[in-house]
């Protein structure tokens, strides 16, 4: 079976790594960019390792990456963020983030009675009996809940933090999605970790795994420009090559790009239900400092302004030069602007709020600034997992393709959904290969 994988991000590389591990397949990974990894792309500047956006791994001991580590024999280190140094800021006051029972008892976000209520809610999520599963969205659940305003705000903020969206959008996340996500996360012994060496540690190994099979190749700077079907085989045309034949095609790229590629084809109507999907976008503000100006905590989330700062180098020592410090600020963004000027002013305001947060907790950062990068609309997920949006299935009735990526059906959120859907698609194709081989005999 000859397979084309369109997209060299985490999902595409994962699918290709599994498929190339078996001798009955051959294929090509097509990536339009000069580099692999997609939005997990990592680069170095002045000794600092910069990621395109957030790159924490949630619940790594229960994560698809943990499964891949065994199945693909990946080797990497991960380090857990110190839960005792994760704080929330509310009305100018700092308090431990309620990540576990110890922090819940210490936090000032909730009153003593509310703490017990929240602990009971966590226990219900862990036991898979929480009422969230029965509600269409978080907003529907909160409207019917008898919990205090502070408990409701905390639920909103947790969903904001893990789904990288505003409180308004957090209320639109389906109840069963939240219940499943936190059931998994609350059971984890390592809730928030970083891959030491960043995403490149993973993407390089996946790329090497693919390269070990001579029947597989990776084509960078080669976007696929058209697809058609002839005599049961797919014919792909790229920017540099024509009439490439494949037995199967896997789309491992954002739905927005899939729509553009299939536009005008016999398959375009099947994508109509997914054309209005919106992406999750954030403002990312990275600063690399020549020295550690302050390290009062490893992560601070400002509940009032809906922004947070991670001291990346406090967890991943490879992210900054010796004695240096790498901070990453992220702001959740609204996307309902009628005028472009209104959006521009909003983004400028968020940028100033981020700098104000740096000024407050990392005084002197401006004098030690070595590297600065601001991405005002960085895509975190190609499909925001809220009501009104639809995740692409891995297979769709009426379409002969396979789909994987963070905008597709899969386990978890963000990078985990890319890994899990890529793995699932590879397993589907390998089963099909085995069935075809059995019929041949």
Residue pairs with C-beta under 8 A, 6 or more apart in sequence:
1 24
1 25
1 26
1 247
1 248
1 429
1 432
1 433
1 436
2 25
2 26
2 27
2 245
2 246
2 247
2 248
3 19
3 25
3 26
3 27
3 246
3 247
3 248
3 249
3 250
3 429
4 27
4 28
4 30
4 224
4 234
4 236
4 244
4 246
4 248
4 249
4 250
5 12
5 15
5 16
5 27
5 28
5 29
5 30
5 250
5 252
6 12
6 30
6 224
6 249
6 250
6 251
6 252
6 253
6 261
7 29
7 30
7 31
7 38
7 251
7 252
7 253
7 257
7 405
8 29
8 30
8 31
8 33
8 36
8 37
8 38
8 218
8 220
8 252
9 36
9 37
9 38
9 39
9 40
9 252
9 253
9 405
9 418
10 37
10 38
10 40
10 199
10 202
10 203
10 406
10 415
10 418
10 419
10 422
11 252
11 404
11 405
11 406
11 408
11 418
11 419
11 421
11 422
11 425
12 29
12 31
12 38
12 250
12 252
12 253
12 404
12 405
12 422
13 29
13 36
13 37
13 203
13 206
13 207
13 210
13 422
14 68
14 206
14 404
14 418
14 419
14 422
14 423
14 426
15 250
15 252
15 404
15 422
15 423
15 425
15 426
15 429
16 27
16 29
16 206
16 210
16 216
16 218
16 426
17 72
17 206
17 209
17 210
17 426
18 71
18 72
18 422
18 423
18 426
18 427
18 430
19 25
19 27
19 216
19 426
19 429
19 430
20 27
20 209
20 210
20 212
20 213
20 215
20 216
21 72
21 209
21 213
22 430
22 433
23 213
24 430
24 433
24 434
24 437
25 215
25 216
25 429
25 430
25 433
26 213
26 215
26 216
27 215
27 216
27 246
28 216
28 217
28 218
28 219
28 244
28 246
29 210
29 216
29 217
29 218
29 219
30 219
30 222
30 223
30 224
30 236
30 238
31 218
31 219
31 220
31 221
31 222
32 221
32 222
32 223
33 41
33 220
33 221
34 220
34 221
35 41
35 43
35 220
36 203
36 207
36 218
36 220
37 199
37 200
37 203
38 253
39 52
39 53
39 378
39 379
39 380
40 51
40 52
40 55
40 199
40 202
40 203
40 415
41 51
41 52
41 199
42 49
42 50
42 51
42 52
42 198
42 199
42 200
42 203
43 49
43 50
44 50
45 288
45 371
45 373
46 288
46 321
46 370
46 371
47 288
47 320
47 321
47 324
47 370
48 286
48 288
48 319
48 320
48 321
48 324
48 326
48 370
48 371
49 197
49 198
49 200
49 316
49 318
49 319
49 320
49 326
50 286
50 288
50 326
50 371
50 373
51 198
51 199
51 328
52 284
52 375
52 378
53 282
53 284
53 330
53 375
53 378
53 379
53 380
54 164
54 282
54 284
54 310
54 328
54 330
54 380
54 414
55 194
55 195
55 198
55 199
55 415
56 81
56 192
56 193
56 194
56 310
57 63
57 65
57 78
57 192
57 193
57 194
57 195
57 415
57 416
58 162
58 185
58 188
58 191
58 192
58 412
58 413
58 414
58 416
59 184
59 185
59 187
59 188
59 190
59 191
59 412
60 66
60 78
60 188
60 190
60 193
61 188
61 189
61 190
62 184
62 185
62 187
62 188
63 412
63 416
63 419
64 411
64 412
64 416
64 419
64 420
64 423
65 202
65 415
65 416
65 419
67 423
68 74
68 419
68 423
69 75
69 76
72 205
72 206
72 209
74 202
74 205
74 206
75 205
76 195
76 196
76 197
76 201
76 202
76 205
77 195
77 196
77 197
78 190
78 193
78 194
78 195
78 196
79 193
79 194
79 196
79 315
79 316
80 190
80 191
80 192
80 193
80 315
81 192
81 193
81 194
81 298
81 299
81 315
82 298
82 314
82 315
83 97
83 99
83 100
83 102
83 103
83 191
83 192
84 96
84 102
84 103
85 297
85 298
85 299
85 314
86 96
86 97
86 99
86 103
86 192
86 297
86 298
86 299
86 300
87 94
87 95
87 96
87 97
87 297
87 299
87 300
87 301
88 94
88 95
88 96
88 97
88 107
88 109
88 157
88 300
88 301
88 302
88 303
89 300
89 301
89 302
89 303
89 304
90 109
90 303
90 304
91 304
93 108
94 297
94 300
95 106
95 107
95 108
95 109
96 103
96 106
96 107
97 103
97 107
97 299
97 301
98 104
98 107
98 109
98 110
98 115
98 118
98 154
99 191
99 192
100 191
101 119
104 110
104 115
104 118
104 119
104 122
105 115
107 115
109 150
109 154
109 303
110 118
110 150
110 151
110 154
111 148
111 150
114 147
114 148
114 150
114 151
117 147
117 148
117 151
118 151
118 154
121 130
121 147
121 151
122 182
122 186
124 130
124 131
125 132
125 179
125 182
125 183
125 186
126 183
126 186
126 187
128 179
128 183
130 179
131 141
132 138
132 141
132 175
132 176
132 178
132 179
133 175
133 176
133 179
133 180
134 175
135 141
135 144
135 175
136 174
136 175
136 387
137 171
137 172
137 173
137 174
137 175
137 386
137 387
138 155
138 156
138 159
138 170
138 171
138 172
138 173
138 175
138 178
139 171
139 172
140 175
141 175
142 152
142 155
142 156
142 171
145 151
145 152
153 303
156 167
156 170
156 171
157 167
157 301
157 303
158 182
159 165
159 170
159 173
159 178
160 166
160 167
160 170
160 306
160 332
161 301
161 308
162 181
162 185
162 413
163 169
163 170
163 173
163 280
163 384
163 385
163 413
164 280
164 282
164 330
164 332
164 380
164 381
164 414
165 173
165 280
165 332
165 384
165 386
166 306
166 332
166 333
166 334
167 306
168 334
169 332
169 384
169 386
172 386
172 387
172 388
173 385
173 386
173 387
174 385
174 386
174 387
177 385
181 412
181 413
184 412
185 191
192 299
193 315
194 312
194 315
194 316
195 201
195 202
195 316
196 316
196 317
196 318
197 316
197 318
198 316
198 318
198 319
199 415
207 218
210 216
210 218
211 218
219 238
221 239
222 238
222 239
222 240
222 241
223 238
223 239
224 236
224 237
224 238
224 261
225 237
225 238
225 239
225 261
226 236
226 237
226 261
227 234
227 235
227 236
227 237
227 249
227 261
227 262
227 265
228 234
228 235
228 265
229 235
229 400
233 245
233 246
233 247
234 245
234 246
234 247
234 248
234 249
234 400
235 243
235 244
235 245
236 244
236 245
236 246
236 249
237 243
237 244
238 244
248 402
248 429
248 432
249 400
249 401
249 402
250 401
250 402
250 403
250 404
250 425
250 429
251 258
251 401
251 402
251 403
251 404
251 405
252 403
252 404
252 405
252 422
253 405
254 279
254 379
254 382
254 383
254 405
254 407
255 271
255 274
255 277
255 382
255 383
255 392
255 407
256 277
256 279
256 382
258 271
258 392
258 403
259 268
259 271
259 274
259 275
262 268
262 271
267 399
267 401
270 396
270 398
270 399
273 390
274 390
274 392
276 388
276 389
277 382
277 383
277 384
277 389
277 390
277 407
278 335
278 383
278 384
278 386
278 389
279 379
279 380
279 381
279 382
279 383
279 384
280 379
280 380
280 381
280 383
280 384
281 333
281 335
281 377
281 378
281 379
281 380
282 330
282 331
282 332
282 333
282 378
282 380
283 330
283 331
283 333
283 347
283 350
283 351
283 354
283 374
283 375
283 376
283 377
283 378
284 328
284 329
284 330
284 373
284 374
284 375
284 378
285 328
285 329
285 330
285 331
285 351
285 354
285 355
285 373
285 374
286 326
286 327
286 328
286 329
286 371
286 372
286 373
286 374
287 326
287 327
287 329
287 358
287 365
287 369
287 371
287 372
288 320
288 324
288 325
288 326
288 369
288 370
288 371
288 372
289 320
289 324
289 325
289 326
289 327
289 362
289 365
289 368
289 369
289 370
290 323
290 324
290 368
290 369
290 370
291 323
291 324
291 325
291 368
292 313
292 323
292 324
292 325
293 325
293 362
293 363
293 364
293 365
293 368
294 361
294 362
294 363
294 364
295 311
295 314
295 325
296 361
297 311
297 361
298 310
298 311
298 314
298 315
299 308
299 309
299 310
299 311
300 308
300 309
300 357
300 361
301 307
301 308
302 308
302 357
305 331
305 353
305 357
306 331
306 332
307 329
307 330
307 331
307 332
307 350
307 353
307 354
307 357
308 329
308 330
309 327
309 328
309 329
309 330
309 354
309 357
309 358
309 361
310 327
310 328
310 329
310 330
311 325
311 326
311 327
312 319
312 320
312 326
312 327
312 328
313 319
313 320
313 324
313 325
313 326
313 327
319 326
320 326
324 370
325 368
327 358
327 362
327 365
329 354
329 357
329 358
331 350
331 353
331 354
333 346
333 347
333 350
333 377
334 346
337 343
337 346
347 376
347 377
351 374
351 376
358 365
359 365
380 414
381 406
381 407
381 413
381 414
381 417
382 405
382 406
382 407
383 389
383 390
383 391
383 392
383 406
383 407
383 408
385 391
385 413
391 407
391 408
391 409
391 410
392 403
392 405
392 407
392 408
392 409
393 403
393 408
393 409
394 402
394 403
394 404
394 408
394 409
394 410
394 421
394 424
394 425
394 428
395 402
395 403
395 428
396 403
402 425
402 428
402 429
403 421
403 425
404 410
404 418
404 421
404 422
404 424
404 425
405 417
405 418
405 421
405 422
406 413
406 414
406 415
406 417
406 418
406 421
408 417
408 421
409 421
410 416
410 417
410 418
410 419
410 420
410 421
410 424
411 417
411 420
412 420
